[in-house]
Amino acid sequence: MRKVRLLGAALLAAVLLFPAGVGARQLTEAEKVSLVEAVAAFDTAMQEADVEKIIGVVPPKVFEHIATQSGLETDALMASMIEQTTELMASVTFESFSMDMNAAAYKEAADGTPYVLIPTETVVDLVQSGKIRATSDTLAMLDEGLWYLIRTDDASTLAIIKEIYPTFAAVEFPAGTMEAVE
């Protein structure tokens, strides 16, 4: 618990002390604080394997879109996603997970919408296959005043994001990498 508090304090300090990039709309203090809180809550959810909170960082509009495209009710889709993610998480061991707020890039879409790219690294042990390190950025985006987090290495989710949120249609997100580690 102390580690989580220290992480939260460090994240808060990083966001408040490191200004947004040149040219990007400055985030308000409330937006900065809520971003730090969203990242800290997600980190805690990952440490605790809290699948509902892990899935909860994806904008509801994404699930509504997927449900509509699939002919499902949103609640049924959510239940299925929770079940599938729980099964997936049971088959791997998370060695480490980090989102580097000190290296976060504060950006602005063509229409002035602010967003943040947060370098993210996950190391998992796939019981049968060994350890894998995945690095990418996490897109932190505001929707109706709430921060949502999307890994930029998930092309299908990014395609949906660009469809639902046209402000991101022209944004080029950096590709992630995946490598075996010892």
N, CA and C atoms as a LAMMPS dump frame, in Angstrom:
ITEM: TIMESTEP
0
ITEM: NUMBER OF ATOMS
546
ITEM: BOX BOUNDS ff ff ff
-5.0000000000000000e+02 5.0000000000000000e+02
-5.0000000000000000e+02 5.0000000000000000e+02
-5.0000000000000000e+02 5.0000000000000000e+02
ITEM: ATOMS id mol type element x y z
1 1 1 N 0.826 -1.186 0
2 1 2 C 0 0 0
3 1 3 C 0.874 1.255 0
4 2 1 N 1.955 1.217 0.774
5 2 2 C 2.874 2.349 0.822
6 2 3 C 3.472 2.6 -0.561
7 3 1 N 3.78 1.499 -1.274
8 3 2 C 4.343 1.62 -2.618
9 3 3 C 3.367 2.341 -3.543
10 4 1 N 2.079 2.014 -3.444
11 4 2 C 1.068 2.646 -4.281
12 4 3 C 0.972 4.133 -3.956
13 5 1 N 1.016 4.489 -2.666
14 5 2 C 0.959 5.902 -2.279
15 5 3 C 2.175 6.648 -2.808
16 6 1 N 3.355 6.031 -2.683
17 6 2 C 4.565 6.67 -3.182
18 6 3 C 4.502 6.839 -4.696
19 7 1 N 3.993 5.829 -5.39
20 7 2 C 3.84 5.922 -6.833
21 7 3 C 2.891 7.055 -7.186
22 8 1 N 1.773 7.136 -6.485
23 8 2 C 0.812 8.204 -6.733
24 8 3 C 1.428 9.576 -6.5
25 9 1 N 2.187 9.723 -5.42
26 9 2 C 2.842 11.001 -5.129
27 9 3 C 3.863 11.338 -6.211
28 10 1 N 4.625 10.339 -6.644
29 10 2 C 5.62 10.569 -7.691
30 10 3 C 4.949 10.97 -9.003
31 11 1 N 3.859 10.287 -9.336
32 11 2 C 3.134 10.624 -10.566
33 11 3 C 2.567 12.031 -10.496
34 12 1 N 2.005 12.389 -9.353
35 12 2 C 1.452 13.725 -9.189
36 12 3 C 2.545 14.776 -9.346
37 13 1 N 3.677 14.555 -8.719
38 13 2 C 4.791 15.493 -8.83
39 13 3 C 5.25 15.609 -10.285
40 14 1 N 5.328 14.486 -10.969
41 14 2 C 5.783 14.502 -12.361
42 14 3 C 4.848 15.323 -13.238
43 15 1 N 3.563 15.131 -13.077
44 15 2 C 2.606 15.836 -13.92
45 15 3 C 2.58 17.324 -13.593
46 16 1 N 2.66 17.665 -12.323
47 16 2 C 2.583 19.066 -11.943
48 16 3 C 3.886 19.808 -12.212
49 17 1 N 5.019 19.12 -12.165
50 17 2 C 6.3 19.781 -12.346
51 17 3 C 6.752 19.844 -13.794
52 18 1 N 6.311 18.902 -14.628
53 18 2 C 6.734 18.894 -16.013
54 18 3 C 5.624 19.457 -16.875
55 19 1 N 5.821 20.622 -17.451
56 19 2 C 4.766 21.264 -18.228
57 19 3 C 4.483 20.526 -19.522
58 20 1 N 3.329 20.818 -20.094
59 20 2 C 2.968 20.232 -21.378
60 20 3 C 3.942 20.708 -22.443
61 21 1 N 4.024 19.933 -23.528
62 21 2 C 4.947 20.271 -24.604
63 21 3 C 4.612 21.595 -25.265
64 22 1 N 5.607 22.188 -25.903
65 22 2 C 5.436 23.454 -26.579
66 22 3 C 4.37 23.319 -27.652
67 23 1 N 3.451 24.251 -27.717
68 23 2 C 2.424 24.266 -28.743
69 23 3 C 1.146 23.548 -28.35
70 24 1 N 1.209 22.628 -27.424
71 24 2 C 0 21.911 -27.016
72 24 3 C -0.783 22.766 -26.034
73 25 1 N -2.105 22.638 -26.078
74 25 2 C -2.931 23.34 -25.101
75 25 3 C -2.521 22.861 -23.727
76 26 1 N -2.264 23.787 -22.863
77 26 2 C -1.909 23.419 -21.502
78 26 3 C -3.099 22.734 -20.836
79 27 1 N -2.83 21.642 -20.183
80 27 2 C -3.877 20.988 -19.408
81 27 3 C -4.152 21.849 -18.186
82 28 1 N -5.384 21.867 -17.762
83 28 2 C -5.701 22.569 -16.531
84 28 3 C -5.129 21.787 -15.36
85 29 1 N -5 22.44 -14.221
86 29 2 C -4.509 21.734 -13.035
87 29 3 C -5.416 20.558 -12.704
88 30 1 N -6.738 20.75 -12.834
89 30 2 C -7.677 19.66 -12.551
90 30 3 C -7.469 18.494 -13.516
91 31 1 N -7.211 18.791 -14.797
92 31 2 C -6.962 17.723 -15.774
93 31 3 C -5.67 16.989 -15.454
94 32 1 N -4.627 17.721 -15.034
95 32 2 C -3.364 17.096 -14.667
96 32 3 C -3.554 16.153 -13.484
97 33 1 N -4.243 16.647 -12.468
98 33 2 C -4.47 15.83 -11.274
99 33 3 C -5.295 14.597 -11.623
100 34 1 N -6.35 14.776 -12.412
101 34 2 C -7.193 13.621 -12.746
102 34 3 C -6.446 12.63 -13.637
103 35 1 N -5.512 13.104 -14.47
104 35 2 C -4.693 12.181 -15.269
105 35 3 C -3.799 11.35 -14.355
106 36 1 N -3.15 12.001 -13.422
107 36 2 C -2.296 11.278 -12.469
108 36 3 C -3.121 10.252 -11.706
109 37 1 N -4.311 10.638 -11.286
110 37 2 C -5.18 9.709 -10.556
111 37 3 C -5.587 8.532 -11.432
112 38 1 N -5.904 8.797 -12.705
113 38 2 C -6.304 7.717 -13.622
114 38 3 C -5.156 6.741 -13.842
115 39 1 N -3.94 7.26 -14.021
116 39 2 C -2.776 6.396 -14.232
117 39 3 C -2.486 5.588 -12.971
118 40 1 N -2.552 6.234 -11.819
119 40 2 C -2.295 5.528 -10.55
120 40 3 C -3.351 4.451 -10.309
121 41 1 N -4.608 4.763 -10.606
122 41 2 C -5.683 3.772 -10.421
123 41 3 C -5.482 2.581 -11.358
124 42 1 N -5.038 2.868 -12.578
125 42 2 C -4.797 1.774 -13.521
126 42 3 C -3.617 0.929 -13.054
127 43 1 N -2.564 1.571 -12.56
128 43 2 C -1.412 0.84 -12.042
129 43 3 C -1.847 -0.082 -10.902
130 44 1 N -2.664 0.432 -10.015
131 44 2 C -3.175 -0.375 -8.898
132 44 3 C -4.011 -1.542 -9.426
133 45 1 N -4.862 -1.269 -10.404
134 45 2 C -5.692 -2.33 -10.988
135 45 3 C -4.82 -3.42 -11.601
136 46 1 N -3.733 -3.023 -12.263
137 46 2 C -2.826 -4.01 -12.841
138 46 3 C -2.153 -4.834 -11.744
139 47 1 N -1.694 -4.17 -10.689
140 47 2 C -1.034 -4.888 -9.589
141 47 3 C -1.991 -5.865 -8.91
142 48 1 N -3.239 -5.477 -8.814
143 48 2 C -4.234 -6.302 -8.129
144 48 3 C -4.993 -7.224 -9.076
145 49 1 N -4.679 -7.161 -10.376
146 49 2 C -5.379 -7.946 -11.4
147 49 3 C -6.893 -7.723 -11.324
148 50 1 N -7.282 -6.468 -11.131
149 50 2 C -8.689 -6.086 -11.058
150 50 3 C -9.205 -5.863 -12.479
151 51 1 N -9.726 -6.923 -13.062
152 51 2 C -10.1 -6.927 -14.474
153 51 3 C -11.142 -5.864 -14.803
154 52 1 N -12.127 -5.682 -13.961
155 52 2 C -13.156 -4.682 -14.252
156 52 3 C -12.559 -3.284 -14.337
157 53 1 N -11.628 -2.962 -13.453
158 53 2 C -10.993 -1.642 -13.492
159 53 3 C -10.023 -1.543 -14.664
160 54 1 N -9.369 -2.644 -14.996
161 54 2 C -8.46 -2.63 -16.148
162 54 3 C -9.252 -2.334 -17.417
163 55 1 N -10.358 -3.002 -17.585
164 55 2 C -11.201 -2.778 -18.76
165 55 3 C -11.855 -1.401 -18.704
166 56 1 N -12.072 -0.904 -17.502
167 56 2 C -12.74 0.379 -17.317
168 56 3 C -11.975 1.584 -17.82
169 57 1 N -10.698 1.416 -18.21
170 57 2 C -9.942 2.551 -18.733
171 57 3 C -10.226 2.801 -20.208
172 58 1 N -10.963 1.894 -20.846
173 58 2 C -11.349 2.048 -22.246
174 58 3 C -12.661 2.842 -22.287
175 59 1 N -12.746 3.842 -23.174
176 59 2 C -13.971 4.643 -23.228
177 59 3 C -15.216 3.784 -23.473
178 60 1 N -16.294 4.06 -22.738
179 60 2 C -17.536 3.314 -22.95
180 60 3 C -18.003 3.347 -24.404
181 61 1 N -17.725 4.436 -25.104
182 61 2 C -18.14 4.539 -26.508
183 61 3 C -17.496 3.452 -27.366
184 62 1 N -16.315 2.995 -26.979
185 62 2 C -15.651 1.912 -27.715
186 62 3 C -16.442 0.625 -27.553
187 63 1 N -16.841 0.326 -26.322
188 63 2 C -17.631 -0.887 -26.093
189 63 3 C -18.997 -0.798 -26.767
190 64 1 N -19.603 0.383 -26.736
191 64 2 C -20.893 0.567 -27.409
192 64 3 C -20.737 0.325 -28.911
193 65 1 N -19.656 0.825 -29.489
194 65 2 C -19.392 0.643 -30.921
195 65 3 C -19.2 -0.838 -31.248
196 66 1 N -18.365 -1.511 -30.467
197 66 2 C -18.105 -2.938 -30.703
198 66 3 C -19.388 -3.745 -30.539
199 67 1 N -20.167 -3.427 -29.519
200 67 2 C -21.429 -4.139 -29.291
201 67 3 C -22.375 -3.95 -30.471
202 68 1 N -22.49 -2.732 -30.944
203 68 2 C -23.367 -2.45 -32.086
204 68 3 C -22.903 -3.222 -33.313
205 69 1 N -21.588 -3.199 -33.579
206 69 2 C -21.043 -3.902 -34.742
207 69 3 C -21.234 -5.417 -34.634
208 70 1 N -21.24 -5.924 -33.392
209 70 2 C -21.35 -7.362 -33.164
210 70 3 C -22.783 -7.833 -32.959
211 71 1 N -23.709 -6.892 -32.871
212 71 2 C -25.092 -7.262 -32.627
213 71 3 C -25.339 -7.73 -31.2
214 72 1 N -24.526 -7.256 -30.262
215 72 2 C -24.655 -7.632 -28.86
216 72 3 C -25.139 -6.453 -28.034
217 73 1 N -25.646 -6.77 -26.876
218 73 2 C -25.931 -5.732 -25.89
219 73 3 C -24.599 -5.355 -25.249
220 74 1 N -24.444 -4.09 -24.897
221 74 2 C -23.19 -3.63 -24.303
222 74 3 C -22.875 -4.395 -23.022
223 75 1 N -23.88 -4.661 -22.191
224 75 2 C -23.64 -5.4 -20.946
225 75 3 C -23.127 -6.811 -21.221
226 76 1 N -23.665 -7.454 -22.244
227 76 2 C -23.218 -8.807 -22.597
228 76 3 C -21.781 -8.772 -23.106
229 77 1 N -21.461 -7.765 -23.898
230 77 2 C -20.092 -7.621 -24.381
231 77 3 C -19.138 -7.404 -23.213
232 78 1 N -19.501 -6.53 -22.277
233 78 2 C -18.651 -6.259 -21.115
234 78 3 C -18.423 -7.536 -20.303
235 79 1 N -19.478 -8.291 -20.075
236 79 2 C -19.351 -9.541 -19.313
237 79 3 C -18.395 -10.503 -20.024
238 80 1 N -18.521 -10.582 -21.335
239 80 2 C -17.648 -11.453 -22.12
240 80 3 C -16.195 -10.964 -22.056
241 81 1 N -15.997 -9.661 -22.161
242 81 2 C -14.646 -9.098 -22.095
243 81 3 C -14.008 -9.353 -20.729
244 82 1 N -14.785 -9.203 -19.685
245 82 2 C -14.283 -9.46 -18.332
246 82 3 C -13.873 -10.924 -18.196
247 83 1 N -14.718 -11.819 -18.691
248 83 2 C -14.418 -13.255 -18.618
249 83 3 C -13.153 -13.593 -19.415
250 84 1 N -13.07 -13.094 -20.648
251 84 2 C -11.914 -13.391 -21.49
252 84 3 C -10.627 -12.813 -20.895
253 85 1 N -10.705 -11.597 -20.375
254 85 2 C -9.526 -10.966 -19.795
255 85 3 C -9.096 -11.68 -18.521
256 86 1 N -10.059 -12.124 -17.727
257 86 2 C -9.744 -12.88 -16.515
258 86 3 C -9.012 -14.169 -16.877
259 87 1 N -9.492 -14.869 -17.892
260 87 2 C -8.839 -16.098 -18.346
261 87 3 C -7.434 -15.819 -18.86
262 88 1 N -7.289 -14.748 -19.636
263 88 2 C -5.982 -14.384 -20.172
264 88 3 C -5.008 -14.06 -19.046
265 89 1 N -5.446 -13.277 -18.086
266 89 2 C -4.571 -12.887 -16.985
267 89 3 C -4.188 -14.077 -16.108
268 90 1 N -5.049 -15.081 -16.052
269 90 2 C -4.735 -16.276 -15.265
270 90 3 C -3.654 -17.116 -15.943
271 91 1 N -3.474 -16.921 -17.24
272 91 2 C -2.509 -17.736 -17.972
273 91 3 C -1.132 -17.087 -18.073
274 92 1 N -0.967 -15.891 -17.512
275 92 2 C 0.32 -15.201 -17.548
276 92 3 C 0.665 -14.689 -16.157
277 93 1 N 1.951 -14.467 -15.949
278 93 2 C 2.407 -13.838 -14.716
279 93 3 C 2.976 -12.479 -15.092
280 94 1 N 2.441 -11.439 -14.49
281 94 2 C 2.952 -10.098 -14.744
282 94 3 C 4.209 -9.892 -13.918
283 95 1 N 5.337 -9.768 -14.609
284 95 2 C 6.613 -9.526 -13.946
285 95 3 C 6.738 -8.058 -13.569
286 96 1 N 6.339 -7.178 -14.488
287 96 2 C 6.393 -5.744 -14.211
288 96 3 C 5.455 -5.003 -15.149
289 97 1 N 5.077 -3.834 -14.696
290 97 2 C 4.229 -2.943 -15.482
291 97 3 C 4.572 -1.529 -15.068
292 98 1 N 4.794 -0.654 -16.046
293 98 2 C 5.06 0.743 -15.701
294 98 3 C 4.593 1.677 -16.808
295 99 1 N 4.109 2.826 -16.367
296 99 2 C 3.763 3.924 -17.257
297 99 3 C 4.625 5.1 -16.793
298 100 1 N 5.484 5.603 -17.672
299 100 2 C 6.48 6.609 -17.314
300 100 3 C 5.946 8.02 -17.534
301 101 1 N 5.318 8.565 -16.498
302 101 2 C 4.765 9.911 -16.597
303 101 3 C 5.856 10.963 -16.768
304 102 1 N 7.077 10.69 -16.302
305 102 2 C 8.165 11.654 -16.479
306 102 3 C 8.529 11.829 -17.946
307 103 1 N 8.275 10.823 -18.758
308 103 2 C 8.593 10.89 -20.179
309 103 3 C 7.346 11.095 -21.038
310 104 1 N 6.217 11.398 -20.413
311 104 2 C 4.971 11.588 -21.149
312 104 3 C 5.096 12.752 -22.13
313 105 1 N 4.501 12.58 -23.304
314 105 2 C 4.5 13.622 -24.34
315 105 3 C 3.101 14.227 -24.408
316 106 1 N 3.029 15.51 -24.142
317 106 2 C 1.756 16.23 -24.178
318 106 3 C 1.564 16.749 -25.594
319 107 1 N 0.453 16.351 -26.196
320 107 2 C 0.208 16.64 -27.608
321 107 3 C -1.123 17.358 -27.778
322 108 1 N -1.34 17.774 -29.022
323 108 2 C -2.592 18.432 -29.382
324 108 3 C -2.978 17.97 -30.782
325 109 1 N -4.216 17.529 -30.933
326 109 2 C -4.714 17.142 -32.253
327 109 3 C -4.954 18.405 -33.078
328 110 1 N -5.192 18.231 -34.366
329 110 2 C -5.361 19.369 -35.276
330 110 3 C -6.462 20.33 -34.815
331 111 1 N -7.487 19.804 -34.145
332 111 2 C -8.584 20.666 -33.695
333 111 3 C -8.35 21.274 -32.311
334 112 1 N -7.149 21.036 -31.753
335 112 2 C -6.814 21.6 -30.448
336 112 3 C -7.079 20.677 -29.276
337 113 1 N -7.607 19.496 -29.537
338 113 2 C -7.882 18.543 -28.467
339 113 3 C -6.566 18.038 -27.874
340 114 1 N -6.393 18.205 -26.548
341 114 2 C -5.156 17.715 -25.941
342 114 3 C -5.214 16.207 -25.705
343 115 1 N -4.058 15.592 -25.784
344 115 2 C -3.927 14.186 -25.417
345 115 3 C -2.503 13.963 -24.952
346 116 1 N -2.266 12.836 -24.332
347 116 2 C -0.952 12.547 -23.777
348 116 3 C -0.54 11.149 -24.219
349 117 1 N 0.724 11.013 -24.603
350 117 2 C 1.284 9.699 -24.915
351 117 3 C 2.249 9.353 -23.788
352 118 1 N 1.966 8.243 -23.114
353 118 2 C 2.743 7.824 -21.948
354 118 3 C 3.5 6.541 -22.289
355 119 1 N 4.845 6.597 -22.266
356 119 2 C 5.608 5.365 -22.515
357 119 3 C 5.221 4.286 -21.492
358 120 1 N 4.95 3.103 -22.006
359 120 2 C 4.452 2.012 -21.172
360 120 3 C 5.241 0.748 -21.467
361 121 1 N 5.585 0.032 -20.405
362 121 2 C 6.307 -1.229 -20.558
363 121 3 C 5.644 -2.289 -19.693
364 122 1 N 5.435 -3.441 -20.286
365 122 2 C 4.873 -4.582 -19.569
366 122 3 C 5.757 -5.79 -19.829
367 123 1 N 6.12 -6.483 -18.768
368 123 2 C 6.862 -7.735 -18.903
369 123 3 C 5.988 -8.834 -18.317
370 124 1 N 5.705 -9.846 -19.145
371 124 2 C 4.888 -10.968 -18.699
372 124 3 C 5.644 -12.26 -18.917
373 125 1 N 5.332 -13.221 -18.076
374 125 2 C 5.872 -14.563 -18.227
375 125 3 C 4.744 -15.433 -18.752
376 126 1 N 4.876 -15.838 -20.007
377 126 2 C 3.897 -16.725 -20.622
378 126 3 C 4.353 -18.138 -20.3
379 127 1 N 3.725 -18.738 -19.352
380 127 2 C 4.172 -19.991 -18.755
381 127 3 C 4.829 -20.935 -19.764
382 128 1 N 4.229 -21.157 -20.881
383 128 2 C 4.761 -22.101 -21.868
384 128 3 C 5.839 -21.495 -22.767
385 129 1 N 5.815 -20.164 -22.947
386 129 2 C 6.664 -19.537 -23.958
387 129 3 C 7.804 -18.682 -23.424
388 130 1 N 7.837 -18.398 -22.165
389 130 2 C 8.882 -17.544 -21.614
390 130 3 C 8.412 -16.116 -21.414
391 131 1 N 9.369 -15.257 -21.093
392 131 2 C 9.049 -13.859 -20.794
393 131 3 C 9.069 -13.001 -22.055
394 132 1 N 8.131 -12.062 -22.063
395 132 2 C 8.001 -11.124 -23.18
396 132 3 C 7.918 -9.708 -22.613
397 133 1 N 8.64 -8.783 -23.252
398 133 2 C 8.546 -7.362 -22.898
399 133 3 C 7.817 -6.648 -24.03
400 134 1 N 6.732 -5.982 -23.686
401 134 2 C 5.989 -5.178 -24.648
402 134 3 C 6.164 -3.712 -24.267
403 135 1 N 6.606 -2.921 -25.23
404 135 2 C 6.728 -1.487 -24.998
405 135 3 C 5.902 -0.762 -26.044
406 136 1 N 5.228 0.255 -25.603
407 136 2 C 4.437 1.085 -26.504
408 136 3 C 4.108 2.359 -25.746
409 137 1 N 3.336 3.186 -26.381
410 137 2 C 2.788 4.333 -25.68
411 137 3 C 1.358 4.012 -25.303
412 138 1 N 0.917 4.646 -24.255
413 138 2 C -0.497 4.601 -23.899
414 138 3 C -1.074 5.968 -24.223
415 139 1 N -2.128 5.981 -25.008
416 139 2 C -2.847 7.212 -25.316
417 139 3 C -3.749 7.536 -24.136
418 140 1 N -3.528 8.695 -23.522
419 140 2 C -4.43 9.195 -22.488
420 140 3 C -5.282 10.259 -23.163
421 141 1 N -6.578 10.016 -23.19
422 141 2 C -7.486 10.93 -23.872
423 141 3 C -8.654 11.304 -22.97
424 142 1 N -9.108 12.527 -23.136
425 142 2 C -10.259 13.005 -22.376
426 142 3 C -11.54 12.768 -23.166
427 143 1 N -12.561 12.312 -22.48
428 143 2 C -13.901 12.215 -23.06
429 143 3 C -14.876 12.597 -21.962
430 144 1 N -15.608 13.666 -22.206
431 144 2 C -16.574 14.179 -21.235
432 144 3 C -15.933 14.376 -19.862
433 145 1 N -14.708 14.911 -19.879
434 145 2 C -14.021 15.255 -18.642
435 145 3 C -13.325 14.115 -17.928
436 146 1 N -13.369 12.911 -18.476
437 146 2 C -12.712 11.759 -17.857
438 146 3 C -11.562 11.277 -18.742
439 147 1 N -10.484 10.835 -18.092
440 147 2 C -9.348 10.283 -18.817
441 147 3 C -9.567 8.807 -19.103
442 148 1 N -9.241 8.409 -20.318
443 148 2 C -9.261 7.01 -20.719
444 148 3 C -7.888 6.661 -21.271
445 149 1 N -7.516 5.398 -21.152
446 149 2 C -6.18 4.95 -21.529
447 149 3 C -6.27 3.844 -22.574
448 150 1 N -5.559 4.043 -23.686
449 150 2 C -5.573 3.079 -24.787
450 150 3 C -4.139 2.787 -25.192
451 151 1 N -3.756 1.521 -25.198
452 151 2 C -2.414 1.161 -25.674
453 151 3 C -2.356 1.417 -27.184
454 152 1 N -1.29 2.059 -27.635
455 152 2 C -1.182 2.388 -29.057
456 152 3 C -0.681 1.225 -29.903
457 153 1 N -0.382 0.09 -29.267
458 153 2 C 0.052 -1.072 -30.044
459 153 3 C -1.119 -1.966 -30.43
460 154 1 N -2.33 -1.563 -30.115
461 154 2 C -3.521 -2.327 -30.459
462 154 3 C -4.205 -1.65 -31.653
463 155 1 N -3.835 -2.085 -32.857
464 155 2 C -4.308 -1.446 -34.086
465 155 3 C -5.827 -1.464 -34.221
466 156 1 N -6.468 -2.554 -33.819
467 156 2 C -7.928 -2.629 -33.982
468 156 3 C -8.634 -1.624 -33.066
469 157 1 N -8.152 -1.479 -31.841
470 157 2 C -8.762 -0.503 -30.941
471 157 3 C -8.478 0.92 -31.421
472 158 1 N -7.262 1.169 -31.905
473 158 2 C -6.953 2.503 -32.428
474 158 3 C -7.829 2.839 -33.633
475 159 1 N -8.123 1.861 -34.476
476 159 2 C -9.005 2.105 -35.625
477 159 3 C -10.388 2.521 -35.139
478 160 1 N -10.873 1.881 -34.096
479 160 2 C -12.168 2.242 -33.528
480 160 3 C -12.099 3.639 -32.917
481 161 1 N -11.024 3.932 -32.19
482 161 2 C -10.845 5.263 -31.595
483 161 3 C -10.913 6.328 -32.684
484 162 1 N -10.202 6.102 -33.78
485 162 2 C -10.167 7.08 -34.872
486 162 3 C -11.535 7.231 -35.537
487 163 1 N -12.318 6.169 -35.537
488 163 2 C -13.667 6.238 -36.113
489 163 3 C -14.621 6.99 -35.182
490 164 1 N -14.58 6.671 -33.912
491 164 2 C -15.483 7.283 -32.934
492 164 3 C -15.083 8.718 -32.623
493 165 1 N -13.776 8.955 -32.554
494 165 2 C -13.245 10.275 -32.222
495 165 3 C -12.469 10.798 -33.435
496 166 1 N -13.157 11.41 -34.387
497 166 2 C -12.498 11.87 -35.62
498 166 3 C -11.318 12.813 -35.377
499 167 1 N -11.262 13.439 -34.217
500 167 2 C -10.126 14.309 -33.909
501 167 3 C -8.801 13.561 -33.978
502 168 1 N -8.831 12.224 -33.777
503 168 2 C -7.609 11.422 -33.809
504 168 3 C -7.355 10.766 -35.168
505 169 1 N -8.243 10.994 -36.131
506 169 2 C -8.147 10.309 -37.422
507 169 3 C -6.797 10.534 -38.109
508 170 1 N -6.253 11.734 -38.021
509 170 2 C -4.997 12.045 -38.705
510 170 3 C -3.766 11.861 -37.816
511 171 1 N -3.973 11.479 -36.567
512 171 2 C -2.849 11.325 -35.646
513 171 3 C -2.135 10.01 -35.931
514 172 1 N -0.823 10.091 -36.076
515 172 2 C 0.001 8.902 -36.25
516 172 3 C 0.538 8.508 -34.876
517 173 1 N 0.181 7.327 -34.439
518 173 2 C 0.652 6.843 -33.145
519 173 3 C 1.858 5.939 -33.35
520 174 1 N 2.872 6.074 -32.498
521 174 2 C 4.053 5.223 -32.649
522 174 3 C 3.72 3.757 -32.412
523 175 1 N 4.36 2.901 -33.193
524 175 2 C 4.147 1.461 -33.032
525 175 3 C 4.881 0.975 -31.795
526 176 1 N 4.377 -0.069 -31.208
527 176 2 C 5.022 -0.674 -30.06
528 176 3 C 5.985 -1.757 -30.494
529 177 1 N 6.68 -2.305 -29.525
530 177 2 C 7.584 -3.413 -29.804
531 177 3 C 7.307 -4.539 -28.818
532 178 1 N 7.674 -5.726 -29.228
533 178 2 C 7.543 -6.898 -28.359
534 178 3 C 8.795 -7.734 -28.56
535 179 1 N 9.384 -8.156 -27.447
536 179 2 C 10.605 -8.945 -27.552
537 179 3 C 10.681 -9.957 -26.416
538 180 1 N 11.341 -11.051 -26.698
539 180 2 C 11.582 -12.066 -25.664
540 180 3 C 12.674 -11.534 -24.747
541 181 1 N 12.528 -11.81 -23.447
542 181 2 C 13.539 -11.417 -22.466
543 181 3 C 13.877 -12.613 -21.603
544 182 1 N 15.019 -12.556 -20.968
545 182 2 C 15.436 -13.677 -20.106
546 182 3 C 15.142 -13.396 -18.665
